[in-house]
Amino acid sequence: MSLPPILRQLGLGKLALGLWHRPLGRLRDSWRNGGPLAERETERQRRQMLAAASALPPLPARPDSPRVTLHLLTGRRFWYQTAFCLHTFAQQSDRGVDAELYDDGTLDDALGLQLRRLGPGIQLHAADHIRERLETLLPERKFPVLRERWRNYPNIRKLTDPHLGSTGWKLVLDSDLLFFRRPGFLLDWLAAPDRPLHAVDCEESYGYSRSLLERLAGAPLPPLVNVGLCGLRSESLDWAEIEAWCAELIAREKTSYYLEQALVAMLAARHQPCAVAPRSEYWTNPDRAEGRRPTAVMHHYVAESKRWYFRHGWRCGLNPTPPAS
């Protein structure tokens, strides 16, 4: 719905944002989430998930199995989702699972302890150490746009924090994932990574025009890239080029919530074919029926599917189909 003419004529942009667009947006979101009563119940069950995360057992040790390492950005708002993601991945896998967790700057000692309870394979990268690495390897005088985005756009940290100054292939996961079956596709990639990996989105969300992205990448963009699962080789990332991409994207088409996803789509465009997680098994934004009774290997709970995440998903994750022997 457009801004009423009288507000446009008066030039009351900020007032219009506060009195018109934001309330309207909240109303639309509430409607998509089932209305105020449904939202209240979803929030009640989210709090139950948070409490349950504190009682999760350590990840299975599996000393005689090969080990895999996962990378996740986490913080005060997401630590319990990180815990459930790791717990469900580990219980559905036949491998030992280690995790490199990157503090977004909001974890305190108590929450760090909760995450370390998951076992000796949990390594927490403190925010202070991450900032020190940024100062050394991504100094603001040379990378002003990336540093500004790092401060004000946390999603970019899923790219910078695991990969900056590092080598080797890494699988970075979003915290709002749950696993219900053996993640064979991911385990096979982790055993012998040779190309970038990504998930499939429910709709294409790059935040920038395809023509601009393809011109900068110098290659046709793959469709429907989703970075809930993102496998990249750290030393292949050209930070000077990524800085230039960010600067031009923002200068031409402003900032976008989907900047990180656009950047990964551009990187993927240069490395076709990528390893693409099968859409039917690694489901982004599951619908109500799937959310209530999971049949897929994994759910990525974005947009309206957060409702099924907090109401059903985490409980299904605690009592899933056991992994095949």
Sequence and secondary structure as in RCSB ss.txt:
>XXXX:A:sequence
MSLPPILRQLGLGKLALGLWHRPLGRLRDSWRNGGPLAERETERQRRQMLAAASALPPLPARPDSPRVTLHLLTG
RRFWYQTAFCLHTFAQQSDRGVDAELYDDGTLDDALGLQLRRLGPGIQLHAADHIRERLETLLPERKFPVLRERW
RNYPNIRKLTDPHLGSTGWKLVLDSDLLFFRRPGFLLDWLAAPDRPLHAVDCEESYGYSRSLLERLAGAPLPPLV
NVGLCGLRSESLDWAEIEAWCAELIAREKTSYYLEQALVAMLAARHQPCAVAPRSEYWTNPDRAEGRRPTAVMHH
YVAESKRWYFRHGWRCGLNPTPPAS
>XXXX:A:secstr
    HHHHHHT HHHHIIIIIHHHHHHHHHHHTT HHHHHHHHHHHHHHHHHHTT       TTS EEEEEEEE 
TTTHHHHHHHHHHHHHH SSEEEEEEEE S   HHHHHHHHTT TTEEEE HHHHHHHHHHHS TTT HHHHHHH
HH GGGHHHHHHHTT  SEEEEE SSEEE S  HHHHHHHHS  S EEEE SS   SS HHHHHHHHTS   SSE
EEEEEEEEGGG  HHHHHHHHHHHHHHH   TTHHHHHHHHHHHTS S EE  TTTEEES  HHHHHS  SSEEE
  GGGHHHIIIIIHHHHHS      
